Amino acid sequence: MQKWQGLMLPEHVKLIRELSENENYIQQSLLDDWELQQIQEELEIAYKRQCAAQVTVWRKGEHVTYIGKISELDHRLNLISVEGPFGEDRIPVMDVVKVQCMD
């Protein structure tokens, strides 16, 4: 007699993966004018002071945090450049959820 407790059908494995992916998914929040203005002000302050900033971005259903100095604000392309310990990251402004100066 064999035990069947370790056997999982491919359909079950697929459903379990989908369930775990959907469980951790975060909807992109719609920011009002006040919040957008606050993000813009924090970005400009962090850029002018050249202080370390923590930029939280919504990307593919999760929040990603970048820490570093804001080296460039590109108004033409709506991108910001965050210079961190692992290099420079270019981030679309529309994906920014929160900005906080660390000084």
Secondary structure, DSSP 8 states (H G I E B T S, - for coil): ----TT---HHHHHHHHHHHHHHT--------HHHHHHHHHHHHHHHHHT-EEEEEEEETTEEEEEEEEEEEEETTTTEEEEEETTEEEEEEGGGEEEEEE--
